[in-house]
Amino acid sequence: MALNVWTFVGNLGQDAETRVTPKGDSVVSFSVGVQSGFGDKATTTWARCSMFGKRGEAVSPYLLKGQQVAVSGELSTREWNDKNGQTRTSVEVRVSEIQLVGKRDGQQQAAPRQQAPRQQSGGSPADMEEDIPFANIGRGMAAHVI
């Protein structure tokens, strides 16, 4: 049995992008800068991350530039040629789990990009919070997408 899991913490380099494959599946892509080393030996490795389907769609509004995340998923590398013909390698992760673990640009907590408001009739505010991803972030619970 083979096991290929990379777990890391870093910050998003830009807002996540959502696209749709020719088969109609959604893919959310984002890059995370992962720091290692100290002082003048410190380096940053950029991991290109992808989440597929409804899980990716649900978390996408919270994946904004600067947001600190913990990511776990299947690691792969891909070689490609740049404009000058140089061979480059990118680190890619097919995300299986993600957590929002830190503040974004000095804010209290992650705030989603604007979305169309959902209409819901009846019920208490607590009932409505169950439908909101990461509603408990401010209450000491970590946001977790499985």
Secondary structure by P-SEA (a helix, b strand, c coil): cbbbbbbbbbbbcccbbbbbcccbbbbbbbbbbbbccccccbbbbbbbbbbccaaaaaaccccccccccccccbbbbbbbcccccbbbbbbbbcccccccccccccccccccccccbbbbccccaaaaaaaccccccccccccccc
